[in-house]
């Protein structure tokens, strides 16, 4: 059934629908949440068109689910055939942000970091840039600087001064030279590297 999005809601994406899995409308999905076990507590989900939660397509009732080789298989009500499941391929499974499970103290959702301004208080409170992504495995913030380059910053407690997620601001005290080390190569440096590589 078609449904309008709850007014003013932001969305949290839980999974990406990949392809039909089985003959009765089951569909295989990539897991995009750290808490796949919480599908057991969810009976109402939304399908959206992108990972940013844009373009709500429909509200779905979840009948069943199970983990399968690092992914998850979802069975929605009224999706009862391969052709039904095929129509959902590529859509994202989401919930309203207001329905997210609470986290322990000192924990955060990655989606809350995206869009935050990183400020280096050791450099007089200057803005480093805006968080575009977070590499959970490496513990690195990917920050887009004012000149549209990308720099990587370790998201370490030792550097963290204050987080204001509601205000989209992260204050850090970064060691001298850290930003220079992680800055992208200049055009001249790339040309020099290419010349060096060509001479070997």
DRENRO-303398 format. One record per residue (C-alpha): residue in one letter; residue number from 1; x negated, y, z. Coordinates in pm, whole numbers, always signed. Layout:
BEGIN
   resn   resi       px       py       pz
      A    NUM        X        Y        Z
...
//
This chain:
BEGIN
   resn   resi       px       py       pz
      X      1       +0       +0       +0
      X      2     -115     +351      -75
      X      3     -187     +575     +223
      X      4     -293     +932     +276
      X      5     -595     +995     +497
      X      6     -529    +1112     +853
      X      7     -545    +1492     +843
      X      8     -892    +1635     +902
      X      9    -1054    +1297     +964
      X     10    -1414    +1219     +882
      X     11    -1490     +863     +781
      X     12    -1740     +600     +893
      X     13    -1823     +340     +629
      X     14    -1854      -19     +758
      X     15    -1902     -227     +442
      X     16    -1925     -222      +61
      X     17    -1699     -463     -129
      X     18    -1914     -663     -371
      X     19    -1705     -932     -547
      X     20    -1429    -1190     -499
      X     21    -1527    -1483     -278
      X     22    -1282    -1772     -303
      X     23     -951    -1820     -482
      X     24     -709    -1660     -239
      X     25     -808    -1295     -241
      X     26    -1112    -1313      -14
      X     27    -1384    -1061     -100
      X     28    -1754    -1057      -15
      X     29    -1898     -735     +130
      X     30    -2236     -589     +222
      X     31    -2246     -497     +591
      X     32    -2321     -127     +654
      X     33    -2260     -122    +1029
      X     34    -2476     -229    +1322
      X     35    -2167     -382    +1484
      X     36    -2013     -640    +1243
      X     37    -1870     -827    +1543
      X     38    -1625     -540    +1590
      X     39    -1435     -642    +1278
      X     40    -1266     -885    +1518
      X     41    -1103     -588    +1693
      X     42     -990     -411    +1376
      X     43     -663     -483    +1203
      X     44     -634     -157    +1008
      X     45     -905      -48     +767
      X     46     -925     +204     +484
      X     47    -1079     +171     +141
      X     48    -1267     +477      +16
      X     49    -1455     +548     -304
      X     50    -1797     +650     -173
      X     51    -2033     +611     +122
      X     52    -1959     +971     +218
      X     53    -1597     +869     +277
      X     54    -1456    +1061      -16
      X     55    -1148     +956     -210
      X     56     -931     +748      +23
      X     57     -769     +481     -191
      X     58     -549     +283      +45
      X     59     -491     +158     +396
      X     60     -540     -218     +437
      X     61     -440     -475     +697
      X     62     -724     -714     +778
      X     63     -601    -1073     +813
      X     64     -931    -1255     +859
      X     65    -1308    -1222     +827
      X     66    -1624    -1429     +868
      X     67    -1999    -1383     +825
      X     68    -2159    -1543     +519
      X     69    -2534    -1544     +443
      X     70    -2602    -1200     +588
      X     71    -2283    -1055     +444
      X     72    -1920    -1061     +551
      X     73    -1611    -1203     +380
      X     74    -1290    -1005     +429
      X     75     -933    -1120     +370
      X     76     -680     -840     +340
      X     77     -301     -874     +352
      X     78     -136     -873       +7
      X     79     -465     -949     -167
      X     80     -399    -1311     -257
      X     81     -583    -1391     -579
      X     82     -917    -1347     -753
      X     83     -766    -1082     -978
      X     84     -629     -893     -674
      X     85     -973     -899     -512
      X     86    -1139     -790     -836
      X     87     -948     -460     -824
      X     88    -1129     -374     -499
      X     89    -1482     -436     -625
      X     90    -1721     -150     -541
      X     91    -1496      +24     -289
      X     92    -1614     +104      +65
      X     93    -1446      -17     +384
      X     94    -1411     +264     +636
      X     95    -1247     +375     +959
      X     96    -1171     +724    +1088
      X     97    -1460     +864    +1291
      X     98    -1224     +896    +1589
      X     99    -1195     +514    +1601
      X    100    -1568     +445    +1634
      X    101    -1667     +239    +1934
      X    102    -1838     +440    +2209
      X    103    -2215     +398    +2234
      X    104    -2434     +367    +2542
      X    105    -2610     +678    +2667
      X    106    -2915     +781    +2458
      X    107    -2775     +595    +2156
      X    108    -2644     +753    +1837
      X    109    -2484     +674    +1506
      X    110    -2709     +728    +1205
      X    111    -2426     +909    +1030
      X    112    -2441    +1173    +1308
      X    113    -2806    +1249    +1224
      X    114    -2738    +1314     +855
      X    115    -2706    +1686     +789
      X    116    -2874    +1793    +1115
      X    117    -3129    +2073    +1097
      X    118    -3467    +1974    +1243
      X    119    -3635    +2257    +1433
      X    120    -4000    +2243    +1545
      X    121    -4016    +2430    +1878
      X    122    -4397    +2406    +1884
      X    123    -4402    +2625    +1572
      X    124    -4196    +2904    +1721
      X    125    -3865    +2735    +1654
      X    126    -3910    +2722    +1278
      X    127    -3679    +2507    +1069
      X    128    -3841    +2199     +914
      X    129    -3538    +2108     +703
      X    130    -3222    +1898     +701
      X    131    -3198    +1525     +771
      X    132    -3101    +1335     +456
      X    133    -3155     +978     +576
      X    134    -3293     +766     +859
      X    135    -3507     +454     +815
      X    136    -3397     +241    +1108
      X    137    -3679      -13    +1068
      X    138    -3960     +244    +1052
      X    139    -3793     +494    +1287
      X    140    -3845     +778    +1039
      X    141    -3626    +1077     +962
      X    142    -3624    +1172     +595
      X    143    -3601    +1553     +598
      X    144    -3537    +1777     +298
      X    145    -3743    +2092     +340
      X    146    -3652    +2442     +223
      X    147    -3857    +2393      -95
      X    148    -3650    +2078     -169
      X    149    -3935    +1838      -93
      X    150    -3904    +1541     +138
      X    151    -4106    +1493     +454
      X    152    -4098    +1198     +693
      X    153    -4087    +1259    +1068
      X    154    -4115     +989    +1335
      X    155    -3796     +997    +1541
      X    156    -3983     +938    +1867
      X    157    -3873    +1025    +2221
      X    158    -4216    +1178    +2280
      X    159    -4137    +1445    +2017
      X    160    -3768    +1494    +2092
      X    161    -3675    +1802    +2295
      X    162    -3297    +1829    +2250
      X    163    -3025    +1686    +2030
      X    164    -2707    +1880    +1962
      X    165    -2522    +1648    +1725
      X    166    -2202    +1851    +1745
      X    167    -2400    +2160    +1643
      X    168    -2600    +1957    +1384
      X    169    -2936    +2058    +1538
      X    170    -3233    +1845    +1649
      X    171    -3514    +2020    +1835
      X    172    -3853    +1848    +1830
      X    173    -4205    +1934    +1945
      X    174    -4419    +1802    +1661
      X    175    -4797    +1749    +1686
      X    176    -5012    +1992    +1491
      X    177    -5077    +1865    +1139
      X    178    -4798    +1604    +1138
      X    179    -4596    +1780     +870
      X    180    -4906    +1825     +652
      X    181    -4987    +1454     +672
      X    182    -4636    +1350     +571
      X    183    -4582    +1622     +311
      X    184    -4547    +1508      -51
      X    185    -4845    +1550     -284
      X    186    -4870    +1870     -481
      X    187    -4880    +1864     -861
      X    188    -5254    +1931     -847
      X    189    -5308    +1639     -607
      X    190    -5107    +1410     -837
      X    191    -5314    +1518    -1137
      X    192    -5635    +1460     -942
      X    193    -5519    +1114     -838
      X    194    -5431    +1032    -1200
      X    195    -5775    +1146    -1317
      X    196    -5945     +940    -1049
      X    197    -5740     +636    -1142
      X    198    -5822     +676    -1510
      X    199    -6195     +677    -1447
      X    200    -6200     +344    -1260
//
